[in-house]
């Protein structure tokens, strides 16, 4: 058996997302399954080293996951030739520092989004890594969610006819921390720490919309800080300086209209934490994280508006579940496997740092629209 052992510097994975999605559910899961299979006689085997500032946290995480290597010295790990990939899940403002060090050390780059705090910085990183001839990628995990994969399948089948509109609802109630345990870190609600739901979620909506529905032509976005005070990890109150909700409308180049509500201040009365309703001339569908249901034109009821009586139509009964197309793996893990194959055997990998820069650009334009209270155009990112 030929084994491609790939050293991966995992910087900043002691945080919630880094630990759960990237280390435990992706890299450790790949190791546990015997690597990424290229053929019956060839596999890729990740060899992670956990890098961070707290040796105590790193040791605890290594013991929990069975990872043999940890380090508090990023420069020393970048100097080792066996470490071929640099992965960054640090705070957004710190990300360009680590990425540029990795570029200088000739490591392939894979990182979380947003890739930088400004589109100019994000584009500069993309250009620098491309000029260095290094393979690179950004996390765009939602493309591999089972619900969105089923939605893509319907699109590919021509189920919708002409797509007219998309309605996205995302979010849940994030407790303030006054009386309950925090669900999300306090920095998420401080602008000075690069927090805010517009910066966080519009990066996601950019690649979801572009890959499934078309290029974004223009947008309008209204942000809000509905809850002005929260309590941090030490139980101390602080003022929220970042937006915790965003209400955005996107006009696509092909005429499709997409509207996305994103909020950390909403109680869930829908099928999932994320739902996308797609309406077309021949049919509609509603996708969640894992499931998808559809209604064809032939099954669409003729509705009558009469608020003086209960509706005789049971609207939910007219929808059918889109069947599974096989087993669905963790979305983060799927993209990790694709990137590892890209590094070892080459081939296309379109989810690059340049694509990540488009997400930063859209978030930046969302903030601009909110400040101007106006529609703004989305220019090509060159």
Buried (B, 14 or more C-beta within 10 A) or exposed (E): EEEBEBBBBBBBBBBEBBBEBBBBBBBBBBBEEEBBEBEEEBBBBBBBBBBBEEEEBBEEBBEEBEBEBBBEEBEEBBEBEEBBBBBBBBBBBBBBEBBBBBBEBEBBBBBBBBBBBBBEBBBBBBBBBBEBEBBBBBBBBBBBBBBBBBBBBBBEEEBBEEBBBBBBBBBEEBBBBEEEEBEBBBBBBBBEBBBBBBBBBBBBBBBBBBBBBBEBBBBBBBBBBEBEEBBBEEEEEBEBBBBBBBBBBBBBEEEBBBBBBBBBBBEEEEBBEBBBBBBBEBBBBBBBBBBBBBBBEEEEEEEEEEEEEEEEEEEEEEBEEBEEEEEBBBBBBBBBBBBBBBBBEEEEBEBBBBBBBBBBBBBBBBBEBBEEEEEBEBEEBE
